[in-house]
Amino acid sequence: MILKEIKVKVENKNLITNCYIVVDEKTKEAMVIDPGSEVEKIIDMLDILDAKVKYIFLTHCHADHIGGVAKLKEQKGGKILVSRFDSEGLYKEEINLAYYVEINLPELEADSRLDDGDKIHIGEIEFEVILTPGHTKGGICLYSKEHSLMFTGDTIFAGTWGRTDLPTGSMEEIMDSIENKILTYPDDTILYPGHGRSTLIGDEKSLYFDLKRKEF
């Protein structure tokens, strides 16, 4: 597997989002995760890798993660995948917050709506879809057992978690998603979040254990 991280900038808000490219080395099939902006940078990397885009995977529907989808699909193809519960956010700016980050977002429509437990294949690489509501009601993570990694969008970051004060967000749900889903995977699983640096599940557990102790 080839994995590339590209930091893309939403200029009006000086906001940096992590976009990821996953490529199967044998077939050159590729998946682009959260192409939020600066599509030219993403396309340049795809060309360098001689990659064929099969899927454009969206961890959630916020504009800083989906701002480049239309242009990427137009130039490189690929099916747009998003959670069933976040699919309406692709075309409703009161949910995707395009007005807040000052992006003129074209109306998007998902090619496939994903559910918890679905499997995605890029060449010989298999990923499991994990529904992790909280940052949005349809936030999803993507896990590869073979490669011990998980793409987590804005559900969990190194040392913290995603905002829950935005439309469809929930503090109760994000804590449940992290504690009862994400943190149940092996400690050596690498977490690749939507912003900031990568981390390990084992390195994040203590934060949530401390929170639980403070509840009593």
C-alpha positions in Angstrom: 0.0 0.0 0.0 1.1 3.5 -0.8 -0.1 6.2 1.6 0.4 9.9 1.0 -0.8 12.8 3.2 -1.4 16.2 1.6 -2.1 19.2 3.7 -4.6 21.4 1.9 -5.4 25.0 2.9 -8.8 26.6 2.9 -7.4 30.1 2.1 -10.2 32.3 3.5 -9.9 30.8 7.0 -6.3 29.8 7.0 -7.5 26.3 7.8 -5.4 23.2 7.1 -7.1 19.9 6.4 -5.4 16.5 5.9 -6.2 14.9 2.6 -5.0 11.3 2.2 -4.3 9.3 -1.0 -4.3 5.5 -0.7 -3.0 3.4 -3.6 -2.8 -0.3 -4.2 0.6 -0.9 -5.5 -0.4 -3.8 -7.8 -3.5 -2.4 -9.5 -2.8 1.3 -9.0 -6.4 1.7 -7.9 -6.6 4.7 -5.5 -8.9 6.3 -3.0 -8.7 10.0 -2.1 -9.9 10.8 1.4 -11.3 14.3 2.2 -10.1 16.5 -0.7 -11.0 19.8 1.0 -9.1 22.2 -1.2 -6.1 22.8 -3.4 -7.1 20.1 -5.9 -4.1 20.7 -8.1 -1.8 19.4 -5.4 -3.8 16.3 -5.1 -3.9 15.7 -8.8 -0.2 16.3 -9.1 0.4 13.5 -6.5 -2.0 11.2 -8.3 -0.2 11.7 -11.5 3.2 11.1 -9.9 1.9 7.8 -8.5 0.2 6.9 -11.8 -2.9 6.3 -9.7 -6.5 5.6 -11.0 -9.1 7.1 -8.7 -11.7 4.6 -7.7 -13.3 6.3 -4.7 -13.5 9.8 -3.2 -14.1 8.9 0.4 -15.6 11.6 2.8 -15.2 11.1 6.5 -18.0 13.8 7.0 -19.7 16.5 5.1 -18.0 19.7 6.4 -16.9 22.1 3.6 -13.2 22.0 4.6 -13.3 18.3 3.8 -15.4 18.3 0.7 -14.5 21.6 -1.0 -12.5 20.0 -3.8 -14.7 17.0 -4.5 -16.4 18.3 -7.6 -13.2 19.4 -9.3 -11.4 16.2 -8.4 -14.2 14.0 -9.7 -14.4 16.0 -12.9 -10.7 15.6 -13.7 -9.9 12.2 -12.2 -13.3 10.4 -11.8 -14.1 8.2 -8.9 -17.3 7.5 -7.0 -18.2 9.8 -4.1 -18.7 7.8 -0.9 -20.2 9.3 2.3 -22.2 8.2 5.3 -25.9 7.7 4.7 -26.5 10.2 7.6 -24.2 12.9 6.2 -25.3 12.6 2.5 -27.7 15.6 2.7 -24.9 17.7 4.1 -23.2 17.6 0.6 -25.8 20.0 -0.7 -27.1 21.8 2.4 -24.8 24.6 3.4 -26.5 25.0 6.8 -25.0 21.5 7.6 -21.7 21.6 5.6 -20.9 25.2 6.7 -19.7 26.4 3.3 -20.8 29.9 4.2 -18.6 29.9 7.4 -15.4 28.9 5.6 -16.4 31.1 2.6 -16.3 28.4 0.0 -18.6 28.5 -3.1 -19.5 24.8 -2.9 -21.2 23.3 -6.0 -24.1 21.0 -5.2 -22.8 17.5 -4.7 -24.6 14.1 -4.7 -23.1 10.9 -3.3 -22.6 7.9 -5.6 -22.9 5.5 -2.7 -24.1 6.0 0.9 -22.2 4.0 3.5 -23.4 2.2 6.6 -21.6 0.9 9.7 -19.7 -2.3 8.8 -19.6 -1.8 5.1 -16.4 -2.9 3.3 -14.4 -1.0 0.7 -11.8 -2.5 -1.5 -8.9 -0.6 -3.3 -7.2 -3.3 -5.3 -6.4 -6.0 -2.7 -6.7 -3.6 0.3 -9.8 -4.0 2.4 -11.2 -1.2 4.6 -14.0 -1.4 7.2 -16.4 1.5 7.6 -17.1 2.5 11.2 -19.9 4.9 12.0 -18.7 7.4 14.6 -21.3 10.1 15.1 -20.6 13.1 17.3 -18.7 15.7 15.2 -21.5 15.2 12.7 -24.3 12.7 12.9 -22.8 10.8 10.0 -19.1 10.9 10.8 -17.3 7.7 9.7 -13.9 6.2 10.1 -12.1 3.8 7.8 -10.0 0.9 9.3 -7.5 -1.4 7.7 -6.7 -4.4 9.8 -3.9 -5.6 7.5 -2.1 -2.2 7.7 -3.1 -1.4 11.3 -4.4 2.1 10.5 -7.6 4.1 10.7 -8.6 7.4 9.1 -10.7 9.2 11.7 -11.8 12.5 10.1 -12.7 15.0 12.9 -13.8 12.4 15.4 -10.5 12.1 17.3 -7.2 13.9 17.1 -3.9 13.6 18.9 -4.8 14.6 22.5 -8.3 15.8 21.8 -11.6 15.2 20.0 -13.7 17.0 17.4 -16.0 19.9 18.0 -19.5 19.0 18.9 -21.1 22.5 18.9 -21.7 22.5 15.1 -25.0 21.4 13.4 -25.8 17.7 14.1 -22.9 17.4 16.6 -23.2 15.7 20.0 -20.8 15.5 22.9 -22.4 12.4 24.2 -22.2 10.7 20.8 -18.6 11.6 20.1 -17.5 10.2 23.5 -19.4 7.0 22.8 -17.9 6.7 19.4 -14.4 7.2 20.7 -14.6 5.1 23.9 -16.8 2.2 22.6 -15.7 2.0 19.0 -12.3 3.6 18.1 -10.5 2.7 21.3 -11.6 -0.9 21.1 -9.2 -1.5 18.2 -5.6 -2.6 18.8 -3.3 -0.2 20.6 -0.8 -0.2 17.8 -3.4 1.1 15.3 -2.2 4.4 13.7 -4.8 7.1 13.7 -4.8 9.5 10.7 -7.0 12.5 11.6 -8.6 15.2 9.5 -6.3 17.9 11.1 -3.0 17.8 12.9 -0.6 14.9 13.3 -1.1 11.2 13.4 -1.1 9.2 16.7 -1.7 5.7 18.1 -4.8 4.4 19.8 -2.6 3.2 22.7 -1.3 6.8 23.2 -4.8 8.3 23.3 -6.5 5.9 25.8 -5.2 7.6 29.0 -7.0 10.8 28.2 -10.4 9.1 28.1 -9.7 7.0 31.1 -8.9 10.2 33.0 -12.2 11.7 31.9 -14.1 8.7 33.1 -12.4 8.9 36.5 -13.5 12.5 36.9 -17.1 11.6 36.3 -17.3 9.8 39.6 
